[in-house]
Structure formats: structure tokens, C-alpha cells
Amino acid sequence: MEQLESNFTCPWWLLFTFDNPMRKLVHNPNKILRPYVSTGNTVLDVGCGMGYFSLELARLVGPKGKVIAGDLQPQMLAGLKKRARAAGVQELIQPHLCLPTKIGVTEPVDMIFAFWMVHEVTNRKAFMQELFSMLKPDGILLIVEPIIHVTRKNFEAKLDLGFELGFIEVSHPQIALSRSVIFIK
Ligand SMILES: C[S@@+](CC[C@H](N)C(=O)[O-])C[C@H]1O[C@@H](n2cnc3c(N)ncnc32)[C@H](O)[C@@H]1O
């Protein structure tokens, strides 16, 4: 599994292996996100896939907030839009097509959420730098990585990248099947 640490992008058709109706039993979006998101926040869900977490982020930020949902794959964003419409939160979600080498969001954000995606990013240093620069002072970055693809050593390398950039490590929330960190800028 180690080779999946880079250059592997989860294809849209593979997403349904874990993003399916049973997923809530393992990853409850409200439980995972509620402690870190406030009403009125602008939040970036980077590598949002088909928006499993973006929908809950939209509910948490409410009508005065905004969710920027970014992904590399147009098929993921198409799925996200469909789900957002069905959930009635499409007005609060701004889909954003990322480039493989650049997220490309210029607006400052209060919180960034990166769930099971950083291990797919090729140039992680540039990626983390971009995250750092778009976060507002005191902004929160929550990174969650899958245990199956990311060893402790690889996860620690990501933490080191964060420290180099000036992120402050706050905690490691317990999330099933995952390694996680909360950084503050
Ligand atoms: C394993 S999926 C997780 C999707 C979503 N976070 C979830 O938990 O349902 C990883 C996602 O990250 C996206 N991705 C990978 N590298 C990316 C990058 N450099 N910028 C933006 N999205 C990226 C992929 O297209 C894919 O949708």
C-alpha cells in the first residue's frame, strides 16, 4: 500500500466503495466537524469528492457562511452539485475545480478540511504552503488520513511539513480508520 502515498488519485467510480449509505456508521460528519466550525465561517473542503462532508459543513456554517468545495475531478464536482441540490444547501456551496499542482482558491478561509486526500497530493510541500497562505490567522486545518494507505512514519512526515511552515499542532482527534491532526495557523 505504501506506493499509494503519492501519484494515485482516487477515481470517481471508486469513491462509492466507501462513500455509500453505510458510511455514516463509521464517519459521522456532524460529530467529526462540529467542534471546529462556527456559523458564518468560510470553509474549504479540499479534495471534497462528491461532498460527503461538504453538505454537513454547509449546515454548520449556515446562511451567513460559505463552503468552497474543491476537487481535481469534474465528475466529483458533478456528484457534489447533485447531492447539494438534493439536500437544499447548494446556495452555500461553491464548487471549485483544482489543478493537480494548485488549489487556486484566493479567498481567505477560517477553516480547511482535508479528509483522506493529502496522501494523493504529489507536491505536498507546495500544497501545504498554499493551505497555510489561504488560512486566516488563528484558522484551523484538520487533516485526516486513512490508516490503510498512510503509515505512522508517513503521517509524521506530514506533521513535520506543517511545523516547518509554522503551523501549531493542537490535537489528534480520534477518527475511525484514520490518523488526524488539528493545526492552527
Ligand atoms: C479518497 S477521495 C476522498 C474524498 C472526500 N474527502 C471524502 O472523504 O469523501 C480523495 C479526493 O481527493 C481529490 N484530490 C486528490 N488530489 C487532489 C488535489 N491535489 N487537489 C484537489 N483534490 C485532490 C481526488 O480527486 C478525490 O476526490
The ligand as a Tripos MOL2 file, in Angstrom:
@<TRIPOS>MOLECULE
LIG
   27    29     1     0     0
SMALL
NO_CHARGES

@<TRIPOS>ATOM
      1 C1        -10.2290    9.3820   -1.2840 C.3       1 LIG1
      2 S1        -11.0920   10.7120   -2.0090 S.3       1 LIG1
      3 C2        -11.8490   11.4730   -0.5680 C.3       1 LIG1
      4 C3        -12.9940   12.3650   -0.9340 C.3       1 LIG1
      5 C4        -13.6950   13.0810    0.2240 C.3       1 LIG1
      6 N1        -12.7870   13.8870    1.0090 N.3       1 LIG1
      7 C5        -14.4230   12.1000    1.0960 C.2       1 LIG1
      8 O1        -13.9460   11.8160    2.1960 O.co2     1 LIG1
      9 O2        -15.4760   11.6070    0.6660 O.co2     1 LIG1
     10 C6         -9.7760   11.8700   -2.3800 C.3       1 LIG1
     11 C7        -10.2240   13.0430   -3.2280 C.3       1 LIG1
     12 O3         -9.1710   13.9960   -3.3100 O.3       1 LIG1
     13 C8         -9.1130   14.5180   -4.6240 C.3       1 LIG1
     14 N2         -7.7540   15.0580   -4.8560 N.ar      1 LIG1
     15 C9         -6.5880   14.3640   -4.9530 C.ar      1 LIG1
     16 N3         -5.5500   15.2030   -5.1280 N.ar      1 LIG1
     17 C10        -6.0750   16.4620   -5.1350 C.ar      1 LIG1
     18 C11        -5.5110   17.7640   -5.2650 C.ar      1 LIG1
     19 N4         -4.1830   17.9520   -5.4450 N.pl3     1 LIG1
     20 N5         -6.3390   18.8420   -5.2190 N.ar      1 LIG1
     21 C12        -7.6770   18.6590   -5.0560 C.ar      1 LIG1
     22 N6         -8.2760   17.4510   -4.9220 N.ar      1 LIG1
     23 C13        -7.4830   16.3670   -4.9470 C.ar      1 LIG1
     24 C14        -9.4890   13.3380   -5.5200 C.3       1 LIG1
     25 O4         -9.9330   13.7470   -6.7760 O.3       1 LIG1
     26 C15       -10.5770   12.6640   -4.6760 C.3       1 LIG1
     27 O5        -11.8530   13.1670   -4.9610 O.3       1 LIG1
@<TRIPOS>BOND
     1     1     2 1
     2     2     3 1
     3     2    10 1
     4     3     4 1
     5     4     5 1
     6     5     6 1
     7     5     7 1
     8     7     8 2
     9     7     9 1
    10    10    11 1
    11    11    12 1
    12    11    26 1
    13    12    13 1
    14    13    14 1
    15    13    24 1
    16    14    15 ar
    17    14    23 ar
    18    15    16 ar
    19    16    17 ar
    20    17    18 ar
    21    17    23 ar
    22    18    19 1
    23    18    20 ar
    24    20    21 ar
    25    21    22 ar
    26    22    23 ar
    27    24    25 1
    28    24    26 1
    29    26    27 1
@<TRIPOS>SUBSTRUCTURE
     1 LIG1         1 GROUP 0 **** ****
